[in-house]
Amino acid sequence: MGINDNGFIRGLVGPLVNRKVGNKNYLQSRPYRVKQTDDTKWAGKDFGKVSRAGAMIRMCFGEVHQDLHDGQMGNRLNRQVYRAIKTNLDCEKGSRTLSNCVLDRLVNFQFNENCYMQDYLFIDPVISLNKKNELKISFPEFDIKRALVLPEKCNAVVFKFFAVSFDFDEFEPTEIKDIEWEYDVKQDGIPAKTLTIKCSDFVGSSIFVGFTILYLEKSSRRSNVLNEIDFNPASILAAFQLH
């Protein structure tokens, strides 16, 4: 209802709101309230979980991507998390989490879109999880100069693996393993090698393994890391639900 205040109208008159500001009277249209549907509310709950999960993954794999990622990495990861969360067909919208979905959709996620791992590493590890909840990552025998793209001045490389357990219901991460394999680029041949990560203490959680290659310029006095924003392959190498 409008009120006459010494010649000025204040309040609601029909679809208009009258406001007195100083010595002037302003008419504004009444704000239109949008009523959210149940489907919109449920989708919003899922997206909130997606955002929190994506932020947790980005934070925990900071040692892998080293903040040398493309500017849209966060948005790309959230989209991929959302694609994964939609594989849970047993729960309704609003109650889905990454703890009950197919995590394969997050495997091979590239933290740097402009530096795809497969364009810099030409061998593929074999990854498996056995009944004892032992995660095994095996690399075949390879020649460094044929299997990798190397920057100038690089005389050593490090394969870095970072395994993390995620409880996506409580949004709590736990570091499991941080392992580095270093090689001299002048080595004639690198023998096959297997990394075993025991995960039996993390049943009921999700296990992710991040992977990156560190390029070094080593001298008798120091080692310089040559990775930069345009040369930093980093990815999610594996993801499993432990039951």
N, C-alpha and C positions, 0 to 999 in steps of 0.2 A: 504494500500500500504506500502511495506517495504522501509526503508531508510538506505543507507549505511553511517554509522557514523564512519569514520576512521577504516574501516575494520570490524565494528560490524553492524549487521542488527537489526533495530528496526522497530516495527510496525507489521501490519497484512500481511501475505503472505499465500494466500489460506486459509485453515482451521486452520493455525497455527499462534500464536502470538509470535513474537520475542521480548525478553526483555534483555536489558543490565544492569547487576548488577555488579558493580565494574569492574573487568577485564574479566568478563565471559559473554557469550551469552547464554540465556536460551530460549528454544522452549516450548511453552505451547499450548495445544489444545484450540481452541476458545470456550468460554462459550456458552452453548446451552440454549437458551431462551425458556422456556415453556410457551406457550400461554394458559391462563386459559379459559375454556369454560364458557358460561353464567351460566350454571348450577352450576359450581364450585364457581363462584363469588357469586351467590345467597345463596348457602349453607354456604359460608364463612360469609355473613352478618347475617344469622340466628345464626350461631355458636357464633359470636361476642355478639349478644343479649343474648344468653344462658349463656355465661361466665359472663356477667355483672349481669344478674339476679341471677345466682348462688352465685356470690360474695356478692350481697346485702342480700340475704337470710341468708347466713352464718354469715355475720356481725351482722345483726339485731337479730339473735337468739343466739348471744354469751352468753347471760344470761341463756339460756336454756342448751346449750351443754358445757358451761364453759371451752371450749378448751380441754375437756376430750373426744376427738373423735379419731377414727382410722385415720391412716395416709393417707388413700385414700378417706376420706370423701368428699373433694372438687370435685374430679373426679367423684365419685358416684353421687353426687348431680347434677353436670352438665349433666351427662347422663340421669338422671331422668327428669330434666328440658327439655332436648331435646326431650325425649319421649312425654312429655306433649305438647310441642310447635307444634309437628307434628300432633296433633289432630285438629288443625285449618285447615279445608279443604276449607274454603272460601277465603283464601289469598294464593298468590303464594309464592314460596320460596323467601327469602330475605325481605319479608314484614310481616312475622309472628312474633307475640309477645305472652307473657303469658297473656296479657290482653284480648285475644280473643280465648282462648283454654280451654280444659277440665282440671281442676286443680286436679281432683280426683287422677291422676297419681302421685301426690306429697304427698298425704295423707299417713300417716304411714311411711314416710321416717325416717330411723333410723340414727341419727347423729353418733352413735357409733355402727359400724357393729358387734363388738364383744360383744355387750351388748344389745340384742334385747328386747324392752319393754315388749313384750308378754311373755318373759321368766322370768320376774321379777314382773309383775303385772297380776293377773289372773282374773280381772274384766274388763269389757269393758264399757266405757262411751257411752251414746246415744247422738248424736250430730245432731242438726237441725237448720235451718234458716227459720224463718217465714216471712210472707208478710210484716211485719213491719221492716224487716231487723234486727231482734233481733236474735242473735246467742245464742243458749242454749246448755249447756253441762251438762248432768245429770249423776251422779254416783249412782249406787244402794247401798242399805245397804250391809255392808260387815264386816268381821272380819279381822283385820290387819294381824295377824299371819298366817291365811289361804290364804289370798289374795295377800300377798307380800312375796318376798324373802328378808330377812334382813341380813345385814352384822353384824359381831360381834361388841359388844359394842353399837349397835344402840338402843336407847330408845325413839326416836321420829322420825317421818317422816313429810316431807312437800311436798304437791302436789303444784307444781308451774305451773301456766298458764301464757303465754305471748302472747297477741294478737297484731298483727301488720297489718296495711294497706299498700299495695304496689301499687304504680302507675308504672306499668312496661313499660309504654310508655315514661314517663319522668324519670324513675328510681329514684323515690322519695319514701321513706318509712315514715310512721307516726305511732308512738306507740299509741295504743288504750287502752290497759289494762294490768296491771301486778298484778296478784292476787296469794296469797299463802294461802293454807289451811294446818294448822299444827295439827298433831294428836300424842297423847301419845300411844306407842305400847302396853301399858297395858290396854287400853280401851277394854272393852268386846265386844262392837259392835259399828260400826260407822253408824249413820243414813244416809239415802239417802239425797243427796244434789244436788242442781241445780245452775249452774253459768249462769247468763244472761248478755250478752254483747251487748249493743246497738250500732248498726253500721250504722244508718240512715244517719249520716253525711259523710259517705264514699262511697256513691253510685257512681258507675263507677270505683271503685277500687277493688282490690283483697284483701280478708281478710284471713290471716293465723293465726292459733293458735298453738304455740309450747308448749310442755309439758315435764316436767321432774319430777323426784322424788329426793328430797334431804334427805339424811340419816344423822341424828344428834346423837351425843353423848352429852347429856346435863347434866350439874352438877349445883350446886348452884352458881357457879362462872362464868361459861362460857359454850358456845356451840361449839363443834367441828363438822365441816362438814366432813363426812366419805367418800364422793364420791371420786373416783379415776379413773384412765384410764381404769381399768378392771371392774369397778362397777359404771357405770353412764348411766342408761337408759334415753334416751332423743329422742323425735320424733316430727314430725309435726302431730298434732292431727286432724286438720281440715283445709280446704281451700275452699273458696267460691268466686265466682264472684258476685258482687253486681250490679244489674241492676235497 
